[in-house]
């Protein structure tokens, strides 16, 4: 599953509202939230699970959910 997600990594995006939710939920203050999340996904120790079209990523005690690849 990780290989599939990584092969589609360029498709990851969010809205302005999504950016604010991610910043709040992860308690981060970074300029490019999508790039930040992509870097987490690319880490060697990231764990990826897929349920339907949603990917769930667990990394460094952070869970990124509902990463949808169209």
N, CA, C and O atoms as a DFTB+ gen file, in Angstrom:
280 C
 N C O
     1  1       0.811      -1.197       0.000
     2  2       0.000       0.000       0.000
     3  2       0.857       1.265       0.000
     4  3       0.509       2.267      -0.624
     5  1       1.971       1.200       0.705
     6  2       2.823       2.377       0.757
     7  2       3.350       2.712      -0.630
     8  3       3.420       3.881      -1.008
     9  1       3.720       1.686      -1.386
    10  2       4.233       1.904      -2.740
    11  2       3.173       2.594      -3.608
    12  3       3.492       3.504      -4.374
    13  1       1.915       2.159      -3.487
    14  2       0.831       2.769      -4.266
    15  2       0.634       4.230      -3.873
    16  3       0.485       5.095      -4.736
    17  1       0.633       4.501      -2.578
    18  2       0.468       5.882      -2.115
    19  2       1.633       6.748      -2.591
    20  3       1.424       7.868      -3.057
    21  1       2.848       6.237      -2.476
    22  2       4.013       7.012      -2.916
    23  2       3.991       7.266      -4.421
    24  3       4.456       8.309      -4.879
    25  1       3.458       6.325      -5.188
    26  2       3.405       6.535      -6.636
    27  2       2.378       7.594      -7.027
    28  3       2.407       8.107      -8.146
    29  1       1.472       7.918      -6.106
    30  2       0.447       8.934      -6.356
    31  2       0.628      10.166      -5.474
    32  3      -0.290      10.974      -5.334
    33  1       1.800      10.306      -4.885
    34  2       2.035      11.357      -3.894
    35  2       1.810      12.756      -4.449
    36  3       1.438      13.662      -3.702
    37  1       2.024      12.945      -5.728
    38  2       1.847      14.275      -6.325
    39  2       0.377      14.696      -6.370
    40  3       0.082      15.866      -6.612
    41  1      -0.532      13.777      -6.146
    42  2      -1.961      14.080      -6.165
    43  2      -2.491      14.587      -4.827
    44  3      -3.634      15.035      -4.739
    45  1      -1.670      14.518      -3.797
    46  2      -2.114      14.950      -2.465
    47  2      -2.264      16.466      -2.447
    48  3      -1.358      17.198      -2.845
    49  1      -3.408      16.919      -1.984
    50  2      -3.687      18.349      -1.905
    51  2      -4.772      18.577      -0.859
    52  3      -5.357      17.623      -0.346
    53  1      -5.035      19.830      -0.548
    54  2      -6.107      20.178       0.378
    55  2      -6.597      21.581       0.058
    56  3      -6.024      22.280      -0.778
    57  1      -7.651      21.974       0.728
    58  2      -8.217      23.313       0.569
    59  2      -7.592      24.251       1.610
    60  3      -6.848      23.809       2.486
    61  1      -7.898      25.538       1.506
    62  2      -7.421      26.500       2.508
    63  2      -7.959      26.134       3.892
    64  3      -7.235      26.217       4.884
    65  1      -9.224      25.730       3.955
    66  2      -9.809      25.316       5.236
    67  2      -9.105      24.065       5.752
    68  3      -8.865      23.933       6.953
    69  1      -8.774      23.143       4.842
    70  2      -8.047      21.933       5.219
    71  2      -6.682      22.250       5.794
    72  3      -6.246      21.621       6.757
    73  1      -6.011      23.220       5.208
    74  2      -4.703      23.643       5.704
    75  2      -4.812      24.114       7.149
    76  3      -3.999      23.740       7.995
    77  1      -5.806      24.926       7.425
    78  2      -5.988      25.438       8.792
    79  2      -6.327      24.314       9.768
    80  3      -5.836      24.310      10.897
    81  1      -7.164      23.359       9.347
    82  2      -7.501      22.220      10.220
    83  2      -6.268      21.378      10.514
    84  3      -6.055      20.965      11.654
    85  1      -5.460      21.123       9.500
    86  2      -4.251      20.319       9.687
    87  2      -3.292      21.029      10.643
    88  3      -2.744      20.404      11.551
    89  1      -3.089      22.323      10.440
    90  2      -2.203      23.088      11.326
    91  2      -2.688      23.010      12.772
    92  3      -1.892      22.824      13.692
    93  1      -3.993      23.154      12.964
    94  2      -4.555      23.117      14.313
    95  2      -4.444      21.715      14.911
    96  3      -4.009      21.558      16.052
    97  1      -4.835      20.701      14.145
    98  2      -4.843      19.332      14.659
    99  2      -3.446      18.799      14.944
   100  3      -3.262      18.037      15.893
   101  1      -2.458      19.187      14.139
   102  2      -1.093      18.725      14.351
   103  2      -0.268      19.698      15.176
   104  3       0.887      19.427      15.507
   105  1      -0.874      20.840      15.507
   106  2      -0.197      21.871      16.287
   107  2       1.133      22.259      15.629
   108  3       2.191      22.233      16.258
   109  1       1.044      22.617      14.351
   110  2       2.230      23.004      13.591
   111  2       2.024      24.397      13.006
   112  3       0.894      24.841      12.802
   113  1       3.116      25.062      12.746
   114  2       3.080      26.362      12.093
   115  2       4.097      26.331      10.961
   116  3       5.198      26.870      11.077
   117  1       3.707      25.694       9.872
   118  2       4.577      25.591       8.703
   119  2       3.896      26.265       7.530
   120  3       2.670      26.361       7.480
   121  1       4.691      26.726       6.595
   122  2       4.131      27.431       5.445
   123  2       3.434      26.476       4.475
   124  3       2.336      26.768       4.000
   125  1       4.067      25.337       4.178
   126  2       3.506      24.404       3.210
   127  2       3.087      23.116       3.917
   128  3       3.894      22.204       4.098
   129  1       1.827      23.055       4.310
   130  2       1.292      21.925       5.064
   131  2       1.313      20.647       4.236
   132  3       1.633      19.581       4.762
   133  1       0.983      20.732       2.968
   134  2       0.955      19.547       2.116
   135  2       2.362      18.953       2.020
   136  3       2.532      17.740       2.144
   137  1       3.351      19.785       1.806
   138  2       4.736      19.308       1.743
   139  2       5.147      18.674       3.068
   140  3       5.826      17.647       3.077
   141  1       4.751      19.263       4.164
   142  2       5.042      18.721       5.497
   143  2       4.468      17.310       5.628
   144  3       5.155      16.396       6.084
   145  1       3.214      17.139       5.229
   146  2       2.564      15.834       5.320
   147  2       3.203      14.826       4.367
   148  3       3.386      13.663       4.727
   149  1       3.538      15.258       3.170
   150  2       4.195      14.373       2.208
   151  2       5.529      13.887       2.766
   152  3       5.876      12.717       2.606
   153  1       6.272      14.764       3.410
   154  2       7.552      14.369       4.012
   155  2       7.347      13.351       5.128
   156  3       8.169      12.451       5.296
   157  1       6.265      13.477       5.892
   158  2       5.959      12.480       6.911
   159  2       5.657      11.131       6.265
   160  3       6.138      10.097       6.727
   161  1       4.865      11.143       5.205
   162  2       4.493       9.915       4.512
   163  2       5.723       9.208       3.953
   164  3       5.798       7.979       3.974
   165  1       6.679       9.975       3.458
   166  2       7.878       9.408       2.836
   167  2       8.863       8.822       3.836
   168  3       9.780       8.103       3.439
   169  1       8.699       9.111       5.125
   170  2       9.632       8.599       6.130
   171  2       9.636       7.073       6.123
   172  3       8.610       6.428       5.909
   173  1      10.809       6.524       6.361
   174  2      11.014       5.070       6.349
   175  2      10.070       4.348       7.311
   176  3       9.577       3.265       6.994
   177  1       9.816       4.932       8.470
   178  2       9.021       4.247       9.485
   179  2       7.524       4.574       9.432
   180  3       6.795       4.244      10.367
   181  1       7.058       5.210       8.365
   182  2       5.625       5.474       8.254
   183  2       4.884       4.169       7.957
   184  3       5.359       3.319       7.205
   185  1       3.721       4.039       8.563
   186  2       2.887       2.853       8.365
   187  2       1.628       3.280       7.625
   188  3       0.974       4.246       8.017
   189  1       1.288       2.569       6.563
   190  2       0.163       2.924       5.709
   191  2      -0.866       1.800       5.732
   192  3      -0.524       0.626       5.588
   193  1      -2.116       2.170       5.914
   194  2      -3.223       1.225       5.801
   195  2      -4.242       1.821       4.847
   196  3      -4.399       3.040       4.779
   197  1      -4.925       0.974       4.119
   198  2      -5.926       1.433       3.166
   199  2      -7.263       0.790       3.490
   200  3      -7.353      -0.421       3.689
   201  1      -8.304       1.618       3.541
   202  2      -9.675       1.152       3.704
   203  2     -10.493       1.837       2.630
   204  3     -10.755       3.037       2.714
   205  1     -10.898       1.081       1.619
   206  2     -11.599       1.680       0.492
   207  2     -10.656       2.584      -0.266
   208  3      -9.559       2.173      -0.644
   209  1     -11.084       3.824      -0.491
   210  2     -10.215       4.769      -1.192
   211  2      -9.433       5.664      -0.237
   212  3      -8.708       6.556      -0.677
   213  1      -9.575       5.432       1.061
   214  2      -8.900       6.244       2.067
   215  2      -7.627       5.576       2.557
   216  3      -7.601       4.374       2.817
   217  1      -6.578       6.368       2.677
   218  2      -5.315       5.907       3.226
   219  2      -5.160       6.484       4.622
   220  3      -5.470       7.651       4.860
   221  1      -4.679       5.660       5.540
   222  2      -4.427       6.080       6.901
   223  2      -2.931       5.932       7.140
   224  3      -2.369       4.855       6.939
   225  1      -2.292       7.004       7.564
   226  2      -0.843       7.017       7.739
   227  2      -0.536       7.269       9.211
   228  3      -1.018       8.240       9.795
   229  1       0.262       6.399       9.803
   230  2       0.707       6.580      11.182
   231  2       2.221       6.765      11.156
   232  3       2.958       5.923      10.645
   233  1       2.667       7.887      11.719
   234  2       4.089       8.203      11.736
   235  2       4.407       9.083      12.948
   236  3       3.743      10.092      13.184
   237  1       5.412       8.696      13.698
   238  2       5.870       9.500      14.849
   239  2       4.707       9.926      15.747
   240  3       4.643      11.085      16.159
   241  1       3.796       9.014      16.054
   242  2       2.623       9.273      16.889
   243  2       1.658      10.287      16.283
   244  3       0.861      10.892      16.999
   245  1       1.726      10.471      14.981
   246  2       0.811      11.345      14.254
   247  2       0.013      10.466      13.311
   248  3       0.583       9.639      12.600
   249  1      -1.302      10.636      13.297
   250  2      -2.119       9.898      12.348
   251  2      -2.727      10.865      11.347
   252  3      -3.480      11.769      11.710
   253  1      -2.387      10.660      10.089
   254  2      -2.989      11.427       8.994
   255  2      -4.061      10.536       8.406
   256  3      -3.775       9.415       7.985
   257  1      -5.296      11.020       8.370
   258  2      -6.375      10.168       7.893
   259  2      -7.046      10.756       6.661
   260  3      -6.901      11.938       6.347
   261  1      -7.764       9.916       5.994
   262  2      -8.542      10.287       4.831
   263  2      -7.715      10.957       3.754
   264  3      -8.100      11.987       3.200
   265  1      -6.590      10.365       3.471
   266  2      -5.827      10.781       2.295
   267  2      -6.464      10.045       1.141
   268  3      -6.312       8.829       1.021
   269  1      -7.163      10.749       0.306
   270  2      -7.941      10.133      -0.758
   271  2      -7.225      10.309      -2.090
   272  3      -6.857      11.423      -2.465
   273  1      -7.033       9.216      -2.791
   274  2      -6.447       9.276      -4.124
   275  2      -7.563       9.016      -5.111
   276  3      -8.133       7.925      -5.130
   277  1      -7.882      10.000      -5.929
   278  2      -9.013       9.838      -6.857
   279  2      -8.748       8.780      -7.916
   280  3      -9.602       8.531      -8.766
